[in-house]
């Protein structure tokens, strides 16, 4: 091979090799997908049939990517005019004062539901080592001031749909039985919990229904069916999407809107759109 041909081949290989890196850094992290699902909820009032429940998770506002992407995504989401909106934790990346200030700016543009807007905390909202209660209290205040009712081991009913919120599994405030001891199966219930590993804990008190989670980011980089190298859960089945827990509970894991690092491959950022129906619906 001549020197000229060698350099040409080297350049071609470099371009081919650089494309996935460039794509996973500059394209996919900002290529939002609205995922549409239909779900059935026991005891749902007839007037809520066909209403829209939007799930937004894992904003990770901080210094690792331009949070204008989150604001732009919120503006897109508002055009869908959701009836309910739930935020399932990890609003910031480190829990610093700088993160908190950026979160205030982002949540000034928050998507809110016409009938109700609820949120829970994630592990990153507790700052360093998931133990900074000052950070979690500040984030709670920011969210509440932005029109999000925070359900940390609490439940609240809105227009006949009962939202049950768990505080984060890794936080000092994890106490799901504080709310599940009062679980009422006759209501139309839906559970919000950031970390899906909670599904394997003995805290459910006979609950049957949907559980909405985040936390995993779908692995952020993966080849489905082949490899998901980084997954922050003990149960490796909990990657993303809909999972039948085979005991009357259904789990949905949102792939996250933000990212811990600005890199994604075959795991686009997600906002989930659920159309809700009663369990007797066709």
C-alpha positions, 0 to 999 in steps of 0.5 A, a space after each residue: 500500500 502506498 503512503 497516499 493510500 494508507 493515509 486515505 484509508 486512515 482518514 476514512 477509518 478515523 471518520 467512521 470511528 469518530 461518528 458514533 462518538 460525535 453522535 452520542 455526544 452532540 445528537 442523541 442527548 438532545 433528541 427528545 422522544 415523546 413515548 406514548 402508552 395506554 394504561 389501565 387503572 383500577 377504579 378510575 372515575 369515568 370522567 378521567 377516561 382518556 385523560 393524559 398523564 405525563 411523566 418527566 424524570 431525572 432532569 439532572 440540572 447542573 453543569 454537565 450539559 446545557 439546561 436550555 435543552 430542558 426548558 425547550 423540552 418543557 415548551 414542547 411538552 406544554 403544547 400537548 396540554 397534559 391533564 396530570 404531570 408527575 416528576 419522578 426525581 433527580 432534579 439536580 446533579 450535585 445538590 450545590 447552590 449553583 445547581 439549585 439556582 439553575 433549577 429555579 430558572 428551569 422550573 420557572 418554565 415547568 410543565 403543569 397539569 390542568 388537573 394536578 402536578 405532583 413530584 417526588 425526590 431522587 437520590 441526587 436531590 440529597 446531594 453528596 453521598 445522598 445525605 444532604 437534607 438541606 439540599 432536599 429541603 431546598 429542592 422541595 421548596 423550589 418545586 412547591 413554589 413552581 406549582 408541584 405538589 411534593 409527595 415524600 411518603 405522602 399521598 394526595 387525591 386529585 379529581 378521583 386519581 390518588 397519587 402515592 409518592 415514596 421518598 428515595 430508596 437511598 435517602 435518609 427519609 426513605 419510609 414507604 410504610 408511612 404512606 402504604 399503611 394507609 393504602 386503600 385498594 378501593 381508590 384509583 391509585 398510582 405510585 411514584 417511586 424514583 428507584 425501581 429497586 423499591 419494587 423488590 422490597 416488602 413495603 407494598 401492603 398488597 398494592 396492585 397497579 402502576 408504579 412510575 419510576 426513573 433513576 436508570 436513564 435506561 443505561 444512557 448507553 446500551 445495545 438493547 439485547 446485547 449490553 447495558 454496561 452501567 445500570 444503577 440498580 441491583 435488579 438488572 431487569 430494571 432497565 427501561 420501559 414497561 415491566 410486568 411484575 406478575 403480581 398485579 403490579 406494573 412498572 414503567 421506568 422512564 429513560 430520563 429527560 436529562 443526563 448525568 453526563 452528556 452522552 447517550 447511545 441508543 437511549 434517547 431522552 424521554 417524556 412519557 405520555 400515558 393515556 389512562 383508562 379504567 380496567 374495564 375499558 376495551 
